[in-house]
Amino acid sequence: MKLKLYSIPNSEDSRKIKDFLIQHNLKFEEAIFDERVYSELTNISSYLKNSQESFLIIRYSSAIHAIHGFNAHAFDQLFKHIKKYKPKIQ
């Protein structure tokens, strides 16, 4: 499993997402929106590259999931999943 935060500078959602991940000791990578990131997102989804909010991409071995903005319920579910199944986070 790999967690990657795509941040919009000075975003409240981005700050909340980072705080949550750090508080729960979850390893993650961060990318600030720029041309390189825009190009990378084109390969994932045309919807994501047009996003106006920060979001977290969760890459599983066979799937990709995105959480848009800071959604406490979605992040709690993610943490419960990680706690239960103990996937290796790269």
C-alpha positions in Angstrom: 0.0 0.0 0.0 1.2 3.5 -0.8 -0.2 6.8 0.4 0.4 9.9 -1.6 -1.1 13.3 -0.7 -1.6 15.8 -3.5 -1.6 19.2 -1.8 -2.9 22.6 -2.9 -0.7 25.2 -1.3 -2.2 26.8 1.9 -5.1 24.3 1.8 -6.9 23.7 5.1 -7.8 20.2 3.8 -4.2 19.5 3.1 -3.2 20.5 6.6 -5.9 18.3 8.2 -4.9 15.3 6.0 -1.2 15.7 6.9 -2.1 16.1 10.6 -4.2 12.9 10.5 -1.5 10.9 8.8 1.2 12.1 11.1 -0.9 11.6 14.2 -1.6 8.0 13.2 2.1 7.3 12.2 1.2 6.6 8.6 4.0 6.9 6.1 3.1 9.0 3.1 4.5 11.0 0.2 3.4 14.5 -0.6 3.3 16.3 -3.9 2.5 20.0 -4.2 0.4 20.8 -7.3 2.7 21.9 -10.2 3.2 21.0 -13.8 5.0 17.7 -13.0 2.1 16.6 -10.6 -0.5 17.7 -13.2 1.2 15.4 -15.7 1.3 12.5 -13.2 -2.4 12.9 -12.4 -3.3 12.7 -16.1 -2.2 9.1 -15.9 -4.5 8.4 -13.0 -7.7 10.2 -13.8 -8.9 13.2 -15.8 -11.2 14.0 -12.9 -8.3 14.2 -10.4 -6.2 16.5 -12.6 -9.0 19.1 -12.5 -9.5 18.9 -8.8 -9.6 22.1 -6.8 -9.0 20.4 -3.5 -6.2 18.4 -1.9 -6.7 14.7 -1.9 -5.0 11.4 -0.8 -4.4 8.6 -3.3 -4.3 5.1 -1.8 -2.6 2.6 -4.0 -3.4 -1.0 -3.2 -1.8 -3.9 -5.1 -4.7 -4.1 -7.4 -6.6 -0.8 -7.1 -6.4 2.9 -6.6 -8.6 4.8 -4.3 -8.9 8.6 -3.7 -10.2 10.5 -0.8 -11.0 14.1 -1.8 -10.5 16.8 0.8 -10.6 16.0 4.5 -13.4 13.6 5.2 -13.1 12.4 8.9 -15.2 9.3 8.3 -13.3 8.2 5.2 -10.0 8.7 7.1 -11.2 6.8 10.1 -12.2 4.0 7.8 -8.8 4.0 6.2 -7.1 3.8 9.6 -9.3 1.0 10.7 -8.5 -0.9 7.5 -4.8 -0.4 8.1 -5.0 -1.4 11.7 -7.1 -4.6 10.9 -5.2 -5.9 7.9 -1.7 -4.4 8.6 -0.7 -3.9 5.0 2.9 -2.9 4.4 3.0 0.9 3.7 5.8 1.9 1.4 
